[in-house]
Amino acid sequence: MSVFADLFAQADARAAERLHSVRDARRVARRRLPAVVFDYIDGAADDELTMRRNEAAFAGVTFRQKAAVGRIVPSLRTSVVGREIDLPILLAPCGLVRLMHADGAAGVARAAASRGTVSVLSTVAGSPVEVVAPASSTPLWFQVYAAGGLPEADALCDRAAAVGVEALVVTVDTPALGNRERDVRHGVSPPLRVDARNAAPLGAQVLMRPRWAAQLAATGVRLSRRGAGPPGHGNGLLSSVASPFSWEDVAHLRKRWAGPLLVKGLLSGEDARRAVDAGASGVVVSNHGGRQLDGAPATLDALPDVVAAVGSYADVLVDGGIRRGAHVVAALAMGARAVLVGRPYLFGLAAAGERGVERILDILDAEMRRTMTLMGCPAVTDLGPEWLAAPVH
Ligand SMILES: Cc1cc2nc3c(=O)[nH]c(=O)nc-3n(C[C@H](O)[C@H](O)[C@H](O)COP(=O)(O)O)c2cc1C
């Protein structure tokens, strides 16, 4: 490790220790990142209604607690589509992770593995699956976008299979890219594309964040005219992530992919049934963190319908707005098998690299354990609607 890399690593370790909540990580990420990158993470579609709804829905949850249950050490272990995990929190697929910190998607995958959980690599994370999969000591999952249609999706599947990816996640809520107005205002829509008009203001933002720029420059990442990211797979693809998959396409991928397949980005029992009919072993109730259809329901509100429709046949996961361990407990009590988080770990990554992602997982883990201890609930596998005092609204 070079002297500079060593110094950066020590600074990250210190920064990670100073994080005590997801909110802390967001605050530090805002300080460390150029505004254009922070807003790419933090923003959502149109008026950002759905993003706010996702978070607000958790305020409607009321836990039921059992008193005087004696000493308990809650178990967070569970399994998702056959994979045993120590913590029911997976890291959601996110684009352009490479721009948030030099540790990039490989650092994210290592952090997930170190905490006994799973990281889902996005097609457009900015690092090829052939680089990220070997970095992780536990099998990686891979999320597929294919703007080029099924031949492209097939090729991605084959590449993922060749490097031992365990599960495929097909995102079905992106037939077109949502209108992320913060990106538009920075002049980088499709996200983070640099051209003659926006180069000067973006350059000024980068100059104000020399530490971020130096760390990324050391790993060869450039904001380029083709789009953000390193050369090769994942570079500048954000203009073309729109992937209008049909249920027939999902069934086709199901036949091609030997391992578990999950469908991500549905919000109704009806669509969940279609996904299971197409062969999905799991579904992710998701509105893409509010980045696609603004006005879509909060995922926590959509969860019961999906659990009722397919919960007995498939693993139901949920993401969107989870910022506390208590939110994970609420989602599990409502029937989710596990959750995914997006922005929380991206903020952790931006704030303190791989150590920051680990720290976010540790914070959520500790919050879950405390919540469950206070509720008197010994294991996540025991959570169910009986732990909720009132319907969620
Ligand atoms: C910066 C960013 C990039 C994202 N990129 C992708 C992506 O490439 N593929 C995908 O399926 N979802 C993507 N998502 C959505 C996440 O996988 C996840 O559904 C969402 O972040 C969950 O909401 P949360 O951020 O409130 O946890 C992205 C989200 C963010 C914040």
The ligand as an SDF file (V2000), in Angstrom:
LIG
                    3D

 31 33  0  0  0  0  0  0  0  0999 V2000
  -27.5630    6.3340   -6.2980 C   0  0  0  0  0  0  0  0  0  0  0  0
  -28.4960    5.1830   -6.5470 C   0  0  0  0  0  0  0  0  0  0  0  0
  -28.2910    4.3840   -7.6620 C   0  0  0  0  0  0  0  0  0  0  0  0
  -29.1500    3.3030   -7.9010 C   0  0  0  0  0  0  0  0  0  0  0  0
  -28.8970    2.4780   -8.9690 N   0  0  0  0  0  0  0  0  0  0  0  0
  -29.6480    1.3500   -9.1310 C   0  0  0  0  0  0  0  0  0  0  0  0
  -29.3000    0.4030  -10.1310 C   0  0  0  0  0  0  0  0  0  0  0  0
  -28.3090    0.5480  -10.8490 O   0  0  0  0  0  0  0  0  0  0  0  0
  -30.1000   -0.6890  -10.2540 N   0  0  0  0  0  0  0  0  0  0  0  0
  -31.2080   -0.9110   -9.4560 C   0  0  0  0  0  0  0  0  0  0  0  0
  -31.8930   -1.9230   -9.5960 O   0  0  0  0  0  0  0  0  0  0  0  0
  -31.5300   -0.0170   -8.4810 N   0  0  0  0  0  0  0  0  0  0  0  0
  -30.7710    1.0790   -8.2890 C   0  0  0  0  0  0  0  0  0  0  0  0
  -31.0640    1.9440   -7.2760 N   0  0  0  0  0  0  0  0  0  0  0  0
  -32.1690    1.6250   -6.3400 C   0  0  0  0  0  0  0  0  0  0  0  0
  -31.6690    0.7840   -5.1720 C   0  0  0  0  0  0  0  0  0  0  0  0
  -31.3070   -0.5080   -5.6070 O   0  0  0  0  0  0  0  0  0  0  0  0
  -32.7460    0.6320   -4.0800 C   0  0  0  0  0  0  0  0  0  0  0  0
  -33.9170    0.1260   -4.6590 O   0  0  0  0  0  0  0  0  0  0  0  0
  -33.0340    1.9580   -3.3620 C   0  0  0  0  0  0  0  0  0  0  0  0
  -31.8610    2.6970   -3.1730 O   0  0  0  0  0  0  0  0  0  0  0  0
  -33.6800    1.6710   -2.0130 C   0  0  0  0  0  0  0  0  0  0  0  0
  -34.0170    2.8600   -1.3800 O   0  0  0  0  0  0  0  0  0  0  0  0
  -33.1100    3.5770   -0.2530 P   0  0  0  0  0  0  0  0  0  0  0  0
  -32.0260    4.2860   -0.9860 O   0  0  0  0  0  0  0  0  0  0  0  0
  -34.0720    4.5100    0.4080 O   0  0  0  0  0  0  0  0  0  0  0  0
  -32.5700    2.5040    0.6570 O   0  0  0  0  0  0  0  0  0  0  0  0
  -30.2380    3.0330   -7.0250 C   0  0  0  0  0  0  0  0  0  0  0  0
  -30.4180    3.8590   -5.9020 C   0  0  0  0  0  0  0  0  0  0  0  0
  -29.5570    4.9090   -5.6610 C   0  0  0  0  0  0  0  0  0  0  0  0
  -29.7820    5.7480   -4.4220 C   0  0  0  0  0  0  0  0  0  0  0  0
  1  2  1  0
  2  3  1  0
  2 30  2  0
  3  4  2  0
  4  5  1  0
  4 28  1  0
  5  6  2  0
  6  7  1  0
  6 13  1  0
  7  8  2  0
  7  9  1  0
  9 10  1  0
 10 11  2  0
 10 12  1  0
 12 13  2  0
 13 14  1  0
 14 15  1  0
 14 28  1  0
 15 16  1  0
 16 17  1  0
 16 18  1  0
 18 19  1  0
 18 20  1  0
 20 21  1  0
 20 22  1  0
 22 23  1  0
 23 24  1  0
 24 25  2  0
 24 26  1  0
 24 27  1  0
 28 29  2  0
 29 30  1  0
 30 31  1  0
M  END
$$$$
